[in-house]
Amino acid sequence: MEKAKNVDEYITNSTEDSQSIMEELRKIIKSTVPEAKERIAWNVPNYNLNGVLTGFAAYSKHVSLGFSEGGLSDDERKLFEDKGYKTGKGTVQIKFDQEVPSNIIKQVLKSHAKMNVAKKK
């Protein structure tokens, strides 16, 4: 995939299977934390609020959503895993046949946004 200049271009250049998931993630992020700055960083969509808040990337069978530099807490990871999502230290994999867990994502985003704002003070 070519290097994207903006998030629209990144989504358009990604596989068709991944596009609707990324559009939904983008909408969730922008509505939950509208003050976060959207950009391309490390060649993927990234949202910054006093540091990295979240970002996502398309892969061959899933979209990966990453959270803050500190990653996910054990409790946050469990929220996703209990609903059948594979997690890493700071990421959640959303397979193309899975629904986007919007309520959990909103909850985690709000928590991480508060931490990022507190970090600035």
N, CA, C and O atoms as CSV, one atom per row, in Angstrom:
chain,resi,resn,atom,element,x,y,z
A,1,MET,N,N,0.849,-1.178,0.000
A,1,MET,CA,C,0.000,0.000,0.000
A,1,MET,C,C,0.896,1.244,0.000
A,1,MET,O,O,1.910,1.297,0.697
A,2,GLU,N,N,0.498,2.244,-0.799
A,2,GLU,CA,C,1.223,3.509,-0.837
A,2,GLU,C,C,1.093,4.229,0.503
A,2,GLU,O,O,0.150,4.004,1.261
A,3,LYS,N,N,2.058,5.095,0.772
A,3,LYS,CA,C,1.970,5.916,1.976
A,3,LYS,C,C,0.829,6.898,1.808
A,3,LYS,O,O,0.766,7.624,0.815
A,4,ALA,N,N,-0.062,6.921,2.763
A,4,ALA,CA,C,-1.212,7.821,2.705
A,4,ALA,C,C,-0.836,9.191,3.263
A,4,ALA,O,O,-0.043,9.300,4.198
A,5,LYS,N,N,-1.416,10.224,2.678
A,5,LYS,CA,C,-1.174,11.590,3.152
A,5,LYS,C,C,-2.157,11.979,4.246
A,5,LYS,O,O,-1.883,12.876,5.044
A,6,ASN,N,N,-3.315,11.297,4.283
A,6,ASN,CA,C,-4.333,11.593,5.290
A,6,ASN,C,C,-5.163,10.336,5.544
A,6,ASN,O,O,-4.995,9.323,4.865
A,7,VAL,N,N,-6.047,10.412,6.517
A,7,VAL,CA,C,-6.815,9.225,6.925
A,7,VAL,C,C,-7.774,8.775,5.821
A,7,VAL,O,O,-7.945,7.576,5.602
A,8,ASP,N,N,-8.395,9.719,5.132
A,8,ASP,CA,C,-9.281,9.340,4.016
A,8,ASP,C,C,-8.539,8.480,3.000
A,8,ASP,O,O,-9.046,7.454,2.547
A,9,GLU,N,N,-7.343,8.908,2.652
A,9,GLU,CA,C,-6.533,8.194,1.669
A,9,GLU,C,C,-6.132,6.812,2.190
A,9,GLU,O,O,-6.141,5.837,1.440
A,10,TYR,N,N,-5.784,6.732,3.468
A,10,TYR,CA,C,-5.403,5.448,4.065
A,10,TYR,C,C,-6.570,4.453,3.955
A,10,TYR,O,O,-6.383,3.310,3.537
A,11,ILE,N,N,-7.748,4.895,4.326
A,11,ILE,CA,C,-8.916,4.015,4.289
A,11,ILE,C,C,-9.225,3.603,2.847
A,11,ILE,O,O,-9.468,2.427,2.576
A,12,THR,N,N,-9.215,4.555,1.935
A,12,THR,CA,C,-9.504,4.270,0.524
A,12,THR,C,C,-8.501,3.284,-0.074
A,12,THR,O,O,-8.874,2.436,-0.885
A,13,ASN,N,N,-7.228,3.391,0.323
A,13,ASN,CA,C,-6.181,2.519,-0.223
A,13,ASN,C,C,-6.141,1.138,0.427
A,13,ASN,O,O,-5.421,0.256,-0.038
A,14,SER,N,N,-6.904,0.948,1.491
A,14,SER,CA,C,-6.922,-0.339,2.201
A,14,SER,C,C,-7.900,-1.306,1.544
A,14,SER,O,O,-8.694,-0.910,0.690
A,15,THR,N,N,-7.841,-2.567,1.944
A,15,THR,CA,C,-8.730,-3.571,1.369
A,15,THR,C,C,-10.188,-3.221,1.672
A,15,THR,O,O,-10.502,-2.612,2.694
A,16,GLU,N,N,-11.043,-3.615,0.777
A,16,GLU,CA,C,-12.467,-3.318,0.929
A,16,GLU,C,C,-13.029,-3.894,2.226
A,16,GLU,O,O,-13.867,-3.266,2.872
A,17,ASP,N,N,-12.569,-5.092,2.610
A,17,ASP,CA,C,-13.041,-5.737,3.849
A,17,ASP,C,C,-12.765,-4.888,5.088
A,17,ASP,O,O,-13.533,-4.928,6.049
A,18,SER,N,N,-11.690,-4.133,5.073
A,18,SER,CA,C,-11.291,-3.359,6.252
A,18,SER,C,C,-11.927,-1.968,6.309
A,18,SER,O,O,-11.991,-1.368,7.382
A,19,GLN,N,N,-12.386,-1.458,5.198
A,19,GLN,CA,C,-12.809,-0.061,5.118
A,19,GLN,C,C,-13.973,0.300,6.034
A,19,GLN,O,O,-13.927,1.335,6.699
A,20,SER,N,N,-15.002,-0.516,6.085
A,20,SER,CA,C,-16.160,-0.170,6.918
A,20,SER,C,C,-15.796,-0.177,8.408
A,20,SER,O,O,-16.305,0.638,9.177
A,21,ILE,N,N,-14.920,-1.092,8.807
A,21,ILE,CA,C,-14.473,-1.135,10.204
A,21,ILE,C,C,-13.705,0.153,10.530
A,21,ILE,O,O,-13.931,0.771,11.571
A,22,MET,N,N,-12.808,0.545,9.642
A,22,MET,CA,C,-12.013,1.751,9.901
A,22,MET,C,C,-12.883,3.007,9.889
A,22,MET,O,O,-12.668,3.917,10.690
A,23,GLU,N,N,-13.851,3.059,8.995
A,23,GLU,CA,C,-14.774,4.209,8.982
A,23,GLU,C,C,-15.531,4.300,10.306
A,23,GLU,O,O,-15.712,5.386,10.857
A,24,GLU,N,N,-15.969,3.150,10.806
A,24,GLU,CA,C,-16.693,3.134,12.072
A,24,GLU,C,C,-15.788,3.529,13.239
A,24,GLU,O,O,-16.202,4.287,14.116
A,25,LEU,N,N,-14.560,3.021,13.251
A,25,LEU,CA,C,-13.609,3.391,14.305
A,25,LEU,C,C,-13.350,4.899,14.281
A,25,LEU,O,O,-13.322,5.556,15.322
A,26,ARG,N,N,-13.166,5.417,13.099
A,26,ARG,CA,C,-12.915,6.861,12.947
A,26,ARG,C,C,-14.073,7.679,13.516
A,26,ARG,O,O,-13.866,8.663,14.226
A,27,LYS,N,N,-15.286,7.256,13.194
A,27,LYS,CA,C,-16.481,7.954,13.677
A,27,LYS,C,C,-16.566,7.891,15.209
A,27,LYS,O,O,-16.876,8.888,15.862
A,28,ILE,N,N,-16.290,6.723,15.767
A,28,ILE,CA,C,-16.323,6.545,17.228
A,28,ILE,C,C,-15.282,7.451,17.895
A,28,ILE,O,O,-15.582,8.137,18.871
A,29,ILE,N,N,-14.071,7.445,17.365
A,29,ILE,CA,C,-12.991,8.247,17.957
A,29,ILE,C,C,-13.338,9.734,17.892
A,29,ILE,O,O,-13.223,10.448,18.889
A,30,LYS,N,N,-13.759,10.194,16.721
A,30,LYS,CA,C,-14.047,11.625,16.548
A,30,LYS,C,C,-15.245,12.083,17.388
A,30,LYS,O,O,-15.271,13.224,17.849
A,31,SER,N,N,-16.227,11.216,17.590
A,31,SER,CA,C,-17.393,11.619,18.382
A,31,SER,C,C,-17.128,11.500,19.884
A,31,SER,O,O,-17.708,12.245,20.674
A,32,THR,N,N,-16.266,10.578,20.280
A,32,THR,CA,C,-15.977,10.365,21.700
A,32,THR,C,C,-14.941,11.362,22.223
A,32,THR,O,O,-15.051,11.859,23.344
A,33,VAL,N,N,-13.947,11.641,21.403
A,33,VAL,CA,C,-12.873,12.561,21.805
A,33,VAL,C,C,-12.635,13.556,20.658
A,33,VAL,O,O,-11.612,13.490,19.977
A,34,PRO,N,N,-13.587,14.476,20.452
A,34,PRO,CA,C,-13.487,15.380,19.304
A,34,PRO,C,C,-12.257,16.288,19.333
A,34,PRO,O,O,-11.840,16.793,18.290
A,35,GLU,N,N,-11.676,16.499,20.507
A,35,GLU,CA,C,-10.503,17.366,20.599
A,35,GLU,C,C,-9.206,16.674,20.170
A,35,GLU,O,O,-8.178,17.336,20.023
A,36,ALA,N,N,-9.238,15.363,19.969
A,36,ALA,CA,C,-8.051,14.636,19.513
A,36,ALA,C,C,-7.730,15.039,18.074
A,36,ALA,O,O,-8.627,15.190,17.245
A,37,LYS,N,N,-6.453,15.208,17.794
A,37,LYS,CA,C,-6.000,15.615,16.466
A,37,LYS,C,C,-5.759,14.384,15.603
A,37,LYS,O,O,-4.979,13.500,15.958
A,38,GLU,N,N,-6.444,14.342,14.464
A,38,GLU,CA,C,-6.297,13.229,13.529
A,38,GLU,C,C,-5.089,13.484,12.635
A,38,GLU,O,O,-4.869,14.599,12.164
A,39,ARG,N,N,-4.312,12.429,12.413
A,39,ARG,CA,C,-3.126,12.550,11.567
A,39,ARG,C,C,-2.698,11.168,11.080
A,39,ARG,O,O,-3.240,10.145,11.499
A,40,ILE,N,N,-1.723,11.166,10.195
A,40,ILE,CA,C,-1.045,9.928,9.831
A,40,ILE,C,C,0.299,9.952,10.555
A,40,ILE,O,O,1.072,10.899,10.408
A,41,ALA,N,N,0.572,8.915,11.332
A,41,ALA,CA,C,1.858,8.776,12.022
A,41,ALA,C,C,2.244,7.303,11.948
A,41,ALA,O,O,1.392,6.424,12.080
A,42,TRP,N,N,3.515,7.042,11.740
A,42,TRP,CA,C,3.981,5.658,11.546
A,42,TRP,C,C,3.211,4.995,10.396
A,42,TRP,O,O,2.987,3.785,10.396
A,43,ASN,N,N,2.815,5.813,9.421
A,43,ASN,CA,C,2.126,5.366,8.200
A,43,ASN,C,C,0.717,4.830,8.429
A,43,ASN,O,O,0.174,4.149,7.558
A,44,VAL,N,N,0.116,5.121,9.575
A,44,VAL,CA,C,-1.257,4.681,9.870
A,44,VAL,C,C,-2.053,5.811,10.523
A,44,VAL,O,O,-1.458,6.751,11.050
A,45,PRO,N,N,-3.386,5.741,10.498
A,45,PRO,CA,C,-4.210,6.742,11.184
A,45,PRO,C,C,-3.922,6.746,12.685
A,45,PRO,O,O,-3.824,5.701,13.329
A,46,ASN,N,N,-3.792,7.951,13.208
A,46,ASN,CA,C,-3.378,8.121,14.592
A,46,ASN,C,C,-4.085,9.345,15.154
A,46,ASN,O,O,-4.316,10.321,14.441
A,47,TYR,N,N,-4.428,9.285,16.436
A,47,TYR,CA,C,-5.141,10.382,17.085
A,47,TYR,C,C,-4.350,10.808,18.308
A,47,TYR,O,O,-4.012,9.987,19.160
A,48,ASN,N,N,-4.056,12.107,18.387
A,48,ASN,CA,C,-3.173,12.635,19.403
A,48,ASN,C,C,-3.940,13.572,20.338
A,48,ASN,O,O,-4.674,14.452,19.887
A,49,LEU,N,N,-3.761,13.374,21.625
A,49,LEU,CA,C,-4.319,14.254,22.647
A,49,LEU,C,C,-3.303,14.295,23.782
A,49,LEU,O,O,-3.310,13.433,24.660
A,50,ASN,N,N,-2.425,15.307,23.762
A,50,ASN,CA,C,-1.317,15.373,24.729
A,50,ASN,C,C,-0.485,14.094,24.680
A,50,ASN,O,O,-0.067,13.581,25.718
A,51,GLY,N,N,-0.254,13.598,23.513
A,51,GLY,CA,C,0.447,12.332,23.292
A,51,GLY,C,C,-0.478,11.401,22.518
A,51,GLY,O,O,-1.632,11.735,22.249
A,52,VAL,N,N,0.034,10.252,22.171
A,52,VAL,CA,C,-0.759,9.297,21.390
A,52,VAL,C,C,-1.953,8.827,22.214
A,52,VAL,O,O,-1.793,8.373,23.347
A,53,LEU,N,N,-3.137,8.938,21.648
A,53,LEU,CA,C,-4.358,8.450,22.300
A,53,LEU,C,C,-4.744,7.093,21.725
A,53,LEU,O,O,-4.948,6.131,22.464
A,54,THR,N,N,-4.842,7.023,20.400
A,54,THR,CA,C,-5.257,5.794,19.737
A,54,THR,C,C,-4.873,5.854,18.268
A,54,THR,O,O,-4.479,6.900,17.753
A,55,GLY,N,N,-4.993,4.729,17.616
A,55,GLY,CA,C,-4.744,4.645,16.183
A,55,GLY,C,C,-5.188,3.287,15.686
A,55,GLY,O,O,-5.435,2.375,16.475
A,56,PHE,N,N,-5.289,3.155,14.380
A,56,PHE,CA,C,-5.684,1.857,13.825
A,56,PHE,C,C,-4.926,1.566,12.548
A,56,PHE,O,O,-4.373,2.462,11.911
A,57,ALA,N,N,-4.913,0.289,12.187
A,57,ALA,CA,C,-4.215,-0.154,10.987
A,57,ALA,C,C,-4.921,-1.369,10.404
A,57,ALA,O,O,-5.463,-2.201,11.130
A,58,ALA,N,N,-4.903,-1.452,9.086
A,58,ALA,CA,C,-5.524,-2.578,8.387
A,58,ALA,C,C,-4.500,-3.677,8.135
A,58,ALA,O,O,-3.359,-3.409,7.757
A,59,TYR,N,N,-4.921,-4.903,8.347
A,59,TYR,CA,C,-4.099,-6.078,8.069
A,59,TYR,C,C,-4.892,-7.002,7.151
A,59,TYR,O,O,-6.004,-6.666,6.746
A,60,SER,N,N,-4.335,-8.151,6.823
A,60,SER,CA,C,-4.983,-9.015,5.828
A,60,SER,C,C,-6.298,-9.621,6.308
A,60,SER,O,O,-7.176,-9.895,5.490
A,61,LYS,N,N,-6.458,-9.840,7.627
A,61,LYS,CA,C,-7.682,-10.474,8.124
A,61,LYS,C,C,-8.367,-9.704,9.248
A,61,LYS,O,O,-9.391,-10.144,9.771
A,62,HIS,N,N,-7.801,-8.551,9.621
A,62,HIS,CA,C,-8.382,-7.785,10.720
A,62,HIS,C,C,-7.923,-6.333,10.668
A,62,HIS,O,O,-7.039,-5.964,9.895
A,63,VAL,N,N,-8.548,-5.526,11.509
A,63,VAL,CA,C,-8.090,-4.160,11.764
A,63,VAL,C,C,-7.623,-4.141,13.209
A,63,VAL,O,O,-8.313,-4.636,14.101
A,64,SER,N,N,-6.457,-3.572,13.432
A,64,SER,CA,C,-5.912,-3.486,14.779
A,64,SER,C,C,-6.134,-2.073,15.300
A,64,SER,O,O,-5.814,-1.094,14.626
A,65,LEU,N,N,-6.682,-1.977,16.502
A,65,LEU,CA,C,-6.904,-0.709,17.173
A,65,LEU,C,C,-5.976,-0.646,18.374
A,65,LEU,O,O,-6.021,-1.513,19.247
A,66,GLY,N,N,-5.131,0.385,18.420
A,66,GLY,CA,C,-4.180,0.514,19.510
A,66,GLY,C,C,-4.549,1.681,20.412
A,66,GLY,O,O,-5.131,2.668,19.962
A,67,PHE,N,N,-4.208,1.558,21.681
A,67,PHE,CA,C,-4.521,2.582,22.675
A,67,PHE,C,C,-3.274,3.091,23.368
A,67,PHE,O,O,-2.420,2.298,23.765
A,68,SER,N,N,-3.158,4.388,23.519
A,68,SER,CA,C,-2.158,5.092,24.322
A,68,SER,C,C,-0.826,4.379,24.435
A,68,SER,O,O,-0.703,3.180,24.181
A,69,GLU,N,N,0.147,5.148,24.819
A,69,GLU,CA,C,1.490,4.583,24.990
A,69,GLU,C,C,1.534,3.562,26.127
A,69,GLU,O,O,2.355,2.645,26.101
A,70,GLY,N,N,0.653,3.714,27.131
A,70,GLY,CA,C,0.636,2.799,28.272
A,70,GLY,C,C,-0.072,1.484,27.995
A,70,GLY,O,O,0.006,0.565,28.811
A,71,GLY,N,N,-0.753,1.372,26.877
A,71,GLY,CA,C,-1.450,0.147,26.533
A,71,GLY,C,C,-2.768,-0.011,27.277
A,71,GLY,O,O,-3.290,0.942,27.856
A,72,LEU,N,N,-3.287,-1.210,27.254
A,72,LEU,CA,C,-4.555,-1.530,27.904
A,72,LEU,C,C,-4.308,-2.088,29.300
A,72,LEU,O,O,-3.355,-2.835,29.518
A,73,SER,N,N,-5.167,-1.723,30.239
A,73,SER,CA,C,-5.087,-2.324,31.568
A,73,SER,C,C,-5.640,-3.754,31.479
A,73,SER,O,O,-6.268,-4.121,30.486
A,74,ASP,N,N,-5.405,-4.539,32.502
A,74,ASP,CA,C,-5.933,-5.906,32.521
A,74,ASP,C,C,-7.458,-5.895,32.439
A,74,ASP,O,O,-8.050,-6.725,31.749
A,75,ASP,N,N,-8.092,-4.957,33.140
A,75,ASP,CA,C,-9.557,-4.859,33.121
A,75,ASP,C,C,-10.068,-4.483,31.731
A,75,ASP,O,O,-11.064,-5.035,31.262
A,76,GLU,N,N,-9.390,-3.550,31.079
A,76,GLU,CA,C,-9.796,-3.149,29.722
A,76,GLU,C,C,-9.627,-4.315,28.746
A,76,GLU,O,O,-10.495,-4.570,27.911
A,77,ARG,N,N,-8.514,-5.006,28.862
A,77,ARG,CA,C,-8.258,-6.161,27.990
A,77,ARG,C,C,-9.352,-7.209,28.177
A,77,ARG,O,O,-9.831,-7.795,27.207
A,78,LYS,N,N,-9.739,-7.439,29.423
A,78,LYS,CA,C,-10.781,-8.428,29.738
A,78,LYS,C,C,-12.126,-8.040,29.112
A,78,LYS,O,O,-12.859,-8.910,28.642
A,79,LEU,N,N,-12.455,-6.748,29.102
A,79,LEU,CA,C,-13.708,-6.299,28.472
A,79,LEU,C,C,-13.783,-6.764,27.019
A,79,LEU,O,O,-14.814,-7.261,26.565
A,80,PHE,N,N,-12.669,-6.595,26.294
A,80,PHE,CA,C,-12.631,-7.005,24.889
A,80,PHE,C,C,-12.599,-8.527,24.745
A,80,PHE,O,O,-13.322,-9.090,23.923
A,81,GLU,N,N,-11.766,-9.187,25.541
A,81,GLU,CA,C,-11.618,-10.638,25.434
A,81,GLU,C,C,-12.912,-11.368,25.766
A,81,GLU,O,O,-13.226,-12.387,25.149
A,82,ASP,N,N,-13.671,-10.852,26.741
A,82,ASP,CA,C,-14.946,-11.478,27.111
A,82,ASP,C,C,-15.957,-11.437,25.964
A,82,ASP,O,O,-16.911,-12.215,25.943
A,83,LYS,N,N,-15.746,-10.531,25.017
A,83,LYS,CA,C,-16.644,-10.426,23.851
A,83,LYS,C,C,-16.052,-11.107,22.616
A,83,LYS,O,O,-16.600,-11.002,21.518
A,84,GLY,N,N,-14.924,-11.806,22.805
A,84,GLY,CA,C,-14.364,-12.597,21.711
A,84,GLY,C,C,-13.306,-11.913,20.865
A,84,GLY,O,O,-12.990,-12.385,19.773
A,85,TYR,N,N,-12.747,-10.797,21.354
A,85,TYR,CA,C,-11.717,-10.084,20.601
A,85,TYR,C,C,-10.338,-10.476,21.110
A,85,TYR,O,O,-10.130,-10.642,22.312
A,86,LYS,N,N,-9.403,-10.621,20.182
A,86,LYS,CA,C,-8.024,-10.931,20.538
A,86,LYS,C,C,-7.330,-9.620,20.907
A,86,LYS,O,O,-7.471,-8.621,20.201
A,87,THR,N,N,-6.583,-9.625,22.010
A,87,THR,CA,C,-5.907,-8.415,22.456
A,87,THR,C,C,-4.412,-8.638,22.599
A,87,THR,O,O,-3.939,-9.768,22.717
A,88,GLY,N,N,-3.689,-7.544,22.586
A,88,GLY,CA,C,-2.262,-7.530,22.882
A,88,GLY,C,C,-2.071,-6.576,24.045
A,88,GLY,O,O,-3.039,-6.211,24.713
A,89,LYS,N,N,-0.838,-6.168,24.297
A,89,LYS,CA,C,-0.567,-5.258,25.414
A,89,LYS,C,C,-1.380,-3.971,25.296
A,89,LYS,O,O,-1.914,-3.470,26.286
A,90,GLY,N,N,-1.465,-3.448,24.091
A,90,GLY,CA,C,-2.180,-2.193,23.910
A,90,GLY,C,C,-3.101,-2.186,22.710
A,90,GLY,O,O,-3.552,-1.127,22.271
A,91,THR,N,N,-3.385,-3.377,22.170
A,91,THR,CA,C,-4.162,-3.441,20.932
A,91,THR,C,C,-5.331,-4.411,21.021
A,91,THR,O,O,-5.366,-5.311,21.860
A,92,VAL,N,N,-6.283,-4.193,20.123
A,92,VAL,CA,C,-7.432,-5.082,19.965
A,92,VAL,C,C,-7.548,-5.404,18.481
A,92,VAL,O,O,-7.511,-4.503,17.644
A,93,GLN,N,N,-7.688,-6.678,18.155
A,93,GLN,CA,C,-7.899,-7.075,16.769
A,93,GLN,C,C,-9.391,-7.225,16.512
A,93,GLN,O,O,-10.093,-7.927,17.240
A,94,ILE,N,N,-9.864,-6.555,15.468
A,94,ILE,CA,C,-11.254,-6.686,15.051
A,94,ILE,C,C,-11.238,-7.383,13.698
A,94,ILE,O,O,-10.877,-6.789,12.682
A,95,LYS,N,N,-11.636,-8.655,13.703
A,95,LYS,CA,C,-11.670,-9.430,12.453
A,95,LYS,C,C,-12.777,-8.896,11.560
A,95,LYS,O,O,-13.741,-8.293,12.032
A,96,PHE,N,N,-12.625,-9.125,10.268
A,96,PHE,CA,C,-13.578,-8.582,9.302
A,96,PHE,C,C,-15.000,-9.085,9.514
A,96,PHE,O,O,-15.955,-8.425,9.106
A,97,ASP,N,N,-15.151,-10.244,10.147
A,97,ASP,CA,C,-16.505,-10.770,10.370
A,97,ASP,C,C,-17.048,-10.432,11.766
A,97,ASP,O,O,-18.121,-10.902,12.144
A,98,GLN,N,N,-16.312,-9.620,12.528
A,98,GLN,CA,C,-16.766,-9.222,13.859
A,98,GLN,C,C,-17.365,-7.808,13.817
A,98,GLN,O,O,-16.981,-6.970,13.001
A,99,GLU,N,N,-18.312,-7.578,14.722
A,99,GLU,CA,C,-18.846,-6.227,14.869
A,99,GLU,C,C,-17.837,-5.387,15.637
A,99,GLU,O,O,-17.070,-5.901,16.451
A,100,VAL,N,N,-17.850,-4.102,15.369
A,100,VAL,CA,C,-16.984,-3.186,16.114
A,100,VAL,C,C,-17.594,-3.003,17.511
A,100,VAL,O,O,-18.757,-2.620,17.630
A,101,PRO,N,N,-16.817,-3.274,18.560
A,101,PRO,CA,C,-17.344,-3.152,19.935
A,101,PRO,C,C,-17.384,-1.687,20.382
A,101,PRO,O,O,-16.601,-1.268,21.234
A,102,SER,N,N,-18.292,-0.928,19.805
A,102,SER,CA,C,-18.289,0.528,19.972
A,102,SER,C,C,-18.413,0.979,21.422
A,102,SER,O,O,-17.720,1.912,21.829
A,103,ASN,N,N,-19.269,0.349,22.209
A,103,ASN,CA,C,-19.438,0.787,23.600
A,103,ASN,C,C,-18.172,0.596,24.425
A,103,ASN,O,O,-17.815,1.454,25.232
A,104,ILE,N,N,-17.502,-0.523,24.222
A,104,ILE,CA,C,-16.254,-0.770,24.954
A,104,ILE,C,C,-15.185,0.223,24.485
A,104,ILE,O,O,-14.452,0.777,25.304
A,105,ILE,N,N,-15.098,0.444,23.195
A,105,ILE,CA,C,-14.103,1.376,22.660
A,105,ILE,C,C,-14.331,2.777,23.233
A,105,ILE,O,O,-13.380,3.446,23.638
A,106,LYS,N,N,-15.589,3.217,23.267
A,106,LYS,CA,C,-15.897,4.546,23.823
A,106,LYS,C,C,-15.460,4.639,25.283
A,106,LYS,O,O,-14.866,5.633,25.698
A,107,GLN,N,N,-15.754,3.606,26.048
A,107,GLN,CA,C,-15.399,3.576,27.470
A,107,GLN,C,C,-13.885,3.674,27.650
A,107,GLN,O,O,-13.404,4.449,28.477
A,108,VAL,N,N,-13.143,2.893,26.882
A,108,VAL,CA,C,-11.681,2.879,26.999
A,108,VAL,C,C,-11.090,4.206,26.503
A,108,VAL,O,O,-10.159,4.737,27.108
A,109,LEU,N,N,-11.628,4.733,25.414
A,109,LEU,CA,C,-11.147,6.018,24.893
A,109,LEU,C,C,-11.318,7.136,25.922
A,109,LEU,O,O,-10.409,7.939,26.133
A,110,LYS,N,N,-12.485,7.182,26.556
A,110,LYS,CA,C,-12.736,8.226,27.566
A,110,LYS,C,C,-11.731,8.114,28.708
A,110,LYS,O,O,-11.199,9.122,29.174
A,111,SER,N,N,-11.477,6.909,29.150
A,111,SER,CA,C,-10.523,6.671,30.235
A,111,SER,C,C,-9.115,7.114,29.833
A,111,SER,O,O,-8.430,7.784,30.606
A,112,HIS,N,N,-8.685,6.746,28.633
A,112,HIS,CA,C,-7.342,7.096,28.169
A,112,HIS,C,C,-7.224,8.589,27.894
A,112,HIS,O,O,-6.163,9.173,28.114
A,113,ALA,N,N,-8.291,9.215,27.417
A,113,ALA,CA,C,-8.273,10.663,27.182
A,113,ALA,C,C,-8.071,11.399,28.506
A,113,ALA,O,O,-7.308,12.363,28.577
A,114,LYS,N,N,-8.763,10.937,29.560
A,114,LYS,CA,C,-8.595,11.548,30.885
A,114,LYS,C,C,-7.154,11.410,31.362
A,114,LYS,O,O,-6.582,12.358,31.901
A,115,MET,N,N,-6.564,10.226,31.166
A,115,MET,CA,C,-5.178,10.013,31.576
A,115,MET,C,C,-4.233,10.928,30.803
A,115,MET,O,O,-3.300,11.489,31.377
A,116,ASN,N,N,-4.477,11.078,29.497
A,116,ASN,CA,C,-3.608,11.930,28.684
A,116,ASN,C,C,-3.720,13.393,29.099
A,116,ASN,O,O,-2.720,14.111,29.116
A,117,VAL,N,N,-4.926,13.839,29.433
A,117,VAL,CA,C,-5.121,15.221,29.870
A,117,VAL,C,C,-4.465,15.427,31.232
A,117,VAL,O,O,-3.814,16.448,31.459
A,118,ALA,N,N,-4.631,14.472,32.132
A,118,ALA,CA,C,-4.028,14.562,33.463
A,118,ALA,C,C,-2.509,14.578,33.374
A,118,ALA,O,O,-1.839,15.241,34.165
A,119,LYS,N,N,-1.970,13.842,32.402
A,119,LYS,CA,C,-0.526,13.746,32.200
A,119,LYS,C,C,0.060,15.121,31.863
A,119,LYS,O,O,1.199,15.419,32.222
A,120,LYS,N,N,-0.716,15.948,31.179
A,120,LYS,CA,C,-0.248,17.271,30.755
A,120,LYS,C,C,-0.143,18.242,31.934
A,120,LYS,O,O,0.690,19.149,31.926
A,121,LYS,N,N,-0.991,18.046,32.941
A,121,LYS,CA,C,-1.039,18.985,34.071
A,121,LYS,C,C,0.167,18.888,34.968
A,121,LYS,O,O,0.262,19.616,35.956
